[in-house]
């Protein structure tokens, strides 16, 4: 059993853009196949360049604000309540061209 206080976690930079801050609730290795489970704050003007993960699913659940997810060359505007699943090998990126923060919870599941 493990209890984590989100309020006590440090803000860390995400690997694709260290200016975007996350808090990791569950780290890689704590649960088999789970790469991470955490939250992120995506400030206006921030973006993550297009990239892919060959052996990982990523799931994002938008909590507040709006963002643009580019997946396989198509833009999707998402907001509170939307849940996006990105499959291994799909080229994707995110941007926040809006005037308020976007926040989400997210996790990754390894396929290998």
N, C-alpha and C positions, 0 to 999 in steps of 0.2 A: 504494500500500500504506500502511496505517495500523495502528499498534498503540497501544492505549489501556490504561493501567493503572488499573483500577477503584479500586484503593487510593489513587491519587493524585488522584482527581477530587473536586471540592468537593461538599458537600451543599447542594442548592438546594431552595427551596420549590416545590411543584407549583402550577400556575396556579389551580386550584380551591380550594386550601387551603394557604397557605404554611407551616403548621405540619407538614405531611406532607413528608418529605424524599426527594429523588430524586438520582440521579447519572446524567447523560446520557452514554451511551457513543458514540452517533452523533447529531449534531445535524441539524436541518432544513437542507436544501440540500446536504448531503454526498453523498446518494444520491437520485436522482430519485424523487419521490413519497413518499419516507420522511419523515415528519414528525419522528420522534424514535425512539430506541431507548435504553432505560435501565432502571434498577432503582428501586424505591421501598420505603420502610419505613413501614408503616401501624401506628401505635401504638394500644394499647387506648383506646377512646373517640373516636378520630378518625373523621371522615366527610367525604365529598365529596357536596355537594348534587346533586339531580337536575339533569341538563343533557343536551344533545345536541350532536353535531357533524354538520352537514349534508353535509360533503364529506370525511369521514374515517372509515375503519375503525380500531378500536382492538382490540388483542389483548393480553391479560394472561395470563401463565403464573405460577401461584402456586408459590413456592419453599418457604416455611415459614409456619406459623400458619394461621389461618382468617380469612375475611372474609365479609361479606354483600354480594353484588352485586344491586342492584335494577335490573332491565331490563324496560322496558315494563310496569311495575306489578307485577312478580312478583319475589319474593326468592329468591335462590339462595345457599346456604351452600357455599363453596368452600374447598378446602384444598390441600396439597402435591400437585403433579402435575396439577391441573386447569388447563385452558386455556380462556379465555373470549374469543370474538370478538364484538364489538359492531359492528353495521352502521351506516352513515350514517343519521342521523335517528332512531335508537333512543334513547329517553330512558333515562338510566342514572345511577346513583350507587353509591357504596361506603360501607360502614361496618365498623368493627371493634368489636363489642360484647364481644369476648372478652378474656381476661386476659393474652394474650401478643401480641407483635408479629406482624404478617403481612408477608411480603416477597414481591415479585414482580418479574419482568422484564416489560416492556411495550414496544409500539411502535405507531405510527400510520402508516397509508398514506393519502395524499390521493387523492381521486377526481377532482379537477379539475386 
